[in-house]
Amino acid sequence: MHKEDKIFAAPMNSVEDFKFDEAVADVFPDMIQRSVPGYHTIINTIGELAQRYVTPGSNVYDLGCSLGAASLSVSRATSKTPCQIFAVDNSPAMTKRCERIVQSFTLPNAIDVQCQSAQQTEIKNASMVIMNFTLQFIAPADRPALLRKIADGLTPGGILVLSEKIRHPSAAGNELLVDLHHQFKRNNGYSELEVSQKRAALENVMLTDTFSVHENRLKDAGFQDVVMWFKCFNFTSLIAIKGPKETGVE
């Protein structure tokens, strides 16, 4: 049984910026389930995509792995495809718990848990890279270079799975999606106070982009195609595909 998320249940004199600290790590499974529509669908589909795209002897990188749900999904789905999975997060609280969770399973493909930032991680010989609600917490100025590094480190035909909370281009449309998401949270047991304080905590640290910004930036980084495969309210998951190896002309 997961611990219930009560982090924002009591009134706060001053709401601090959201951090992936011990308190969040302690309730993260409950928090993510009650806050992100379609989370389990996304995790399960990451495994299905791994079956399709992960190649023998390649690497898989789960950047911003939190407690390792996506990495575990990949490992279980690739039992017939030997690969190395790297679960990376810059939160010591998350990686400590992730390490314990990973070690509690007998897995077909090993998961190497590393405490470092996505920007610090070397991407090489990768058939699949996952950023499941991670890019939105990285400074906007750093996003293009990180995506170029990922594209460069992918093998031809490899993919980046990018899940993000996005912003609708119009203010009215965006507010509608925000309201629908907040109602989703209320329906999952969060109070009006919790919804309000959590929104304030995320305001300065989760900086969202529109789909078109994501698409253009991914193509500028070197991806051939960008496929939106999931969307619910203002949450989406994309598959960015690196093109096949170019052959020289004689």
N, C-alpha and C positions, 0 to 999 in steps of 0.2 A: 504493500500500500504506500503510495507516494504521499509525502508531506504536503499539506494544503498551503497554497500561496496566500499569506496574510501580510506581506511586506508593506502594502499601502493601505491596510485596513484601518489604522488609527490616524487621527488628524495629525499633520505635521506643521510645525511653525514655519519651517522652510524646507521645501522639497529639493533635495540634492540631485545632481545629475545621476542618471542610471549607471550602475557599474555591475559587471559580472563578478561579484564578490562571493564570499562564503554564504551570505544570506540567500542570494539568488541561486547559487549552485545547489543549495539544500532543498529548494522547492521547484527547481527548474522543470522537471517533467510535468508537474501540475500546472505551472505557469504557461508553458508552451502549448499544452493541450487546450487550455481554457482561453488562450489569447490569439492563437494563430489558426484560422479556418483551414481545414484540409491538411494539417500537418502530417498526420499519419499516411494520408494518400501520397503526399510528396515523398516521405521516407520510403514507403513501399515501392514507389515508382523509380526511385533512385536505384534500388536493387534490380528492378527489371531493366533499367537502362544499362546497368553494369553487365548484365548477362549479354546484352546486345553489343556493347562497345569495348569492354575491357579485353585486352589481348594478353596471351600468355607471356609471362616474363616482364610485363610492364609495371609501372607504378600508378597508384591512385592516391590523390591528395584530397583530404577533407579539411579545408581551410576554415577555421572558426568552428571546430568540431563540437564544441560544448561537451555534452556527456557521451558523444560517440554514436548517436543513433544512426546517422547516415553511413558511417564506417562499418558498423555492425551489419547494416542492410546489404552493403556491398560484399562483405566477407561471406555472408551466408548465401548470397546469390551467385558467387563465383567459385563454388566448391570444385568445379571441373576446370577452372582456369587459374593456374598458379600466378599470383601477383603479389606485390607488396603494397600495403595500405599504410599511409601516413596520416594520422589524426593530429591536427595542429590547432592549438588555441593559445592566445596570449594571456589567458586567465589561469593563474596557478590553482585557484579553487576548482575550476572546471577540469583541468588536466589531471589533478590528483584523483578526483572522483572518476573521471573517464578511465584512468589506468586501472583502478580497482574493478570497475564494471567489465572492462575488456578481459582482465585476468580471470574473471569468474566464469567465463565461457571457454569451451573448447571450439576453436574456430578453424575453418578450412584454410583461410589465408590470414597470416599474422597482421596485427595492427600495431604499428609503432607510434606511441603517443608522444608528442613533442610540445613543450611549452615555449612558443615563440610566436611572433606576429606573421601574418601572411606575407608581409613585405620582406621579412627576413628569410623566408623559406625558399630554398632552391627547388625549382620545378624542372625535372628532367625525365625523359623516357616515360612520359605520362600518357596513358590512353584515356584517363578520366580525371577531371578536377571538379570538386564540389565546393560551392560557396552557398551554404544554406542559411540565408538571412545573416550574412556576414559583411558584404560590401557596403551596406547601408551604415555601418558603424565605422567605416574607414573614411578619413578626410577626403572630400571630393577631389582635391588637387592630386591626391595619390592614386586615385582609381585608374586613370588611363595607363600609367606605367605598370601597375600590378596586372592589369588584364593583358597587356602586351607580353609581359613576362610569362604569364600562363599560356598564352597562345604559342609563344616560342618554345615552351617546354613540352607541348603536346605533340604526340606523334601524328602523322597524317591521318585524317579521319577521326581523330580523338575529339572528345567533347568536354565542355564546361557546363555543368548544371548550376545555374544561378537563380536562387530563390530570393525575392526581395519584396518588401513593402514598397509600393510605387505611389506616385502622385498623379492624379488626373490633371490634364492640361488646363481645364477651366476651374475657377474657384468654386462655382456652384456644384459642379460634378464631383469635385474632390470632397467637398463638405458632405455631400450625400453619401459617398463611400465611407467616409470617416464615421458618420452617424450610424450607418448600417453595421460597421465593425464594432462600434461601442455597444450597440444593442446585442450583438453576438456575445460580447463579454458579459453584459448584464444577464443574458439568458444562461450563461455558464456560472452564475453565482457571484459575480463581482458587484460590489455596491457602486453607487454613483460617486462616492468619495474615492474609492479605489481606482475607478476609471479615470477620474479627473487628476488625481495625484500621479498616477502612472504616466499619463499624457504629459504632464509638466516635467517629470523626470527624464523623459525621452526627447523632449523638445530640442535640446541643444546637442544631443549625441547621436541621434538617428536622423540623418539628413537624406531624404528620399528624392528620387529622380522620376521623371516620366518614362513610359515605355520607350518612346522615340529616342530619348537621351541614351538609355541603355542600349538600344539597338544600334544606333550610330556609333557609340563608343566601342561596342564589341566588334563591329565591322572595321572600324579604324584600327583596332588592335590586331586584326588579321584573321578574324573568323569569317567563314564563307557564308554561313546562314545562321539566322537566329529564329528559333521556333518557340512561340509561347504555347506551352502545352497545358498549363493550369492557370486559372484565375478565379478568385473569389473575393468580392469586395475590392479592397486595395492591396491584395496579396497575389503575387504571381510567381510562377516558376518558368524559367526559360532554358532551352537547350541551345548552346552556341556550338556550332560544328566547325572544326578546322577542315579545310579542304584537303583533297588528296595531294600527294607529292607531285610537284610539277616536273615534267620531263623536258629536258632540253631539246631544242630543235637542231638537227644536224645542218 
